[in-house]
Amino acid sequence: MAKEFAGKRVIVMGGSRGIGRAIALGFAAQGASVSICARNAGPLEATRREIEAFGVTAHAASVDLADAKAIEAYVPDAVAALGGLDILVNNASGFGHSDDEEGWAASLTIDMMAIVRGSHAAIPHLKPGSSIVNISSISALRASSRSAPYGAIKAAVMHYTASQAKMLAKQGIRVNGVAPGSIEFPGGTWEDRKSSNPELYRSTLASIPFGRMGKPEEVAQVVLFLASDKASWVTAQTIVVDGGQLVGP
């Protein structure tokens, strides 16, 4: 059976762990060549090897996504390694939760500006039929007393996704987004909170009608759909992937 993304070239910004890793592996499993970037060399190399095991081109680079020049250097290198570019996934997050200068700087610089900078670097390499997928969060859709910067910037990501789609439509490039709910994976935020803040973990779990946290692979499948030809008439949309968390039990 033919693989859906055979011959496609994909960059996943923030692709070494969690949702980003699942997205990168999902594309590789369907035949795409994949480049990933992140800061930590260990998880980055481990994921690169997992991608390579699918028999596709695998490229990885250690990149600080808060650094504009690092992004400007990485994207052309990734495009050269892959032999072109068809799909860009902007996934990185600085997890700026505190309502102070540090929290706002982390969210703005990484959650927002890494998308802007990564997109600007990638767009000259994208052809008609290409796709961009930006990762937002359901935090964009409701007020929060715990993570005001994170939610506000993720809302900006949703708005920018629609604006990008409008700007790039004449070039034949689709732009969509995915807004995950609470996703649990080894080494992730919710695994940590299970022990560091069990009350928050339990109350969040109780807010999800299915009674469990989401899995990175469940987000990845929606990203792959949006980047595929099956979604050829879908653009400017952000799809919530939360198991009904927003509507509650």
KAKA-V698278 format. One record per pair of residues at least 4 apart in sequence whose ideal C-beta (glycine too) atoms are under 6 Angstrom apart, sorted by the first residue. I is the first residue (numbers start at 1). J is the second residue. Records with the same first field share a line. If there is no record, write none. Layout:
I = J / J
This chain:
3 = 30 / 31
4 = 30
5 = 27 / 30 / 31 / 32
6 = 31
8 = 32 / 86
9 = 33 / 82 / 84 / 85 / 86
10 = 27 / 32 / 34 / 87
11 = 35 / 78 / 88
12 = 20 / 23 / 24 / 36 / 89
13 = 37 / 90 / 91 / 92 / 118
14 = 20 / 38 / 91 / 92
15 = 20 / 24 / 36
16 = 36 / 38 / 43 / 44 / 47
17 = 21 / 43
18 = 185 / 188 / 216
19 = 216 / 219
20 = 91
21 = 47
22 = 216 / 217 / 220
23 = 89 / 220 / 223
24 = 34 / 36 / 51
25 = 50
26 = 220 / 224
27 = 32 / 34
28 = 34 / 51 / 54 / 56
29 = 54
33 = 56 / 57 / 82
34 = 51
35 = 59 / 78 / 82
36 = 60
37 = 61 / 63 / 74
38 = 44
39 = 64
41 = 62
44 = 60
48 = 58 / 60
51 = 58
52 = 58
57 = 82
59 = 78 / 81
61 = 74
63 = 70 / 74
64 = 70
65 = 92 / 110 / 114
66 = 109 / 110
68 = 117
71 = 117 / 118 / 121
72 = 121
74 = 78
75 = 121 / 122
79 = 85 / 125
85 = 125
86 = 130
87 = 131 / 227
88 = 122 / 132
89 = 133
90 = 115 / 118 / 134
91 = 135
92 = 110 / 114
93 = 111
94 = 106 / 107 / 110 / 111
96 = 103 / 106 / 107 / 149 / 150
97 = 103 / 147 / 150
98 = 103
99 = 148
101 = 105
103 = 149
104 = 108 / 149
105 = 109
107 = 111 / 149 / 150 / 153
108 = 112 / 153
109 = 113
110 = 114
111 = 153
112 = 153 / 156
113 = 117
114 = 118
115 = 134
119 = 123
126 = 130 / 173
128 = 172
129 = 172
130 = 173
131 = 174 / 227
132 = 175
133 = 176 / 223 / 226 / 227
134 = 157 / 161 / 177
135 = 178
136 = 140 / 154 / 157 / 158 / 177 / 179 / 238
137 = 154 / 179
138 = 179 / 181 / 240 / 242 / 246
139 = 150 / 151 / 154
140 = 151 / 154 / 155 / 158
144 = 151
147 = 151
158 = 177 / 238
161 = 175 / 177 / 238
162 = 236
164 = 168 / 175
165 = 175 / 235 / 236
168 = 173 / 175
174 = 235
176 = 226 / 237
177 = 238
178 = 222 / 223 / 239 / 241
179 = 238 / 240
180 = 219 / 241
181 = 214 / 242 / 245
182 = 190 / 204 / 213
183 = 214 / 216
184 = 190 / 191 / 213
185 = 216
190 = 213
192 = 196
193 = 197 / 200 / 201
194 = 201
207 = 245 / 248
208 = 243 / 245
209 = 244 / 249
210 = 243
214 = 218 / 243
219 = 241
222 = 239 / 241
225 = 230 / 231
226 = 231
242 = 246
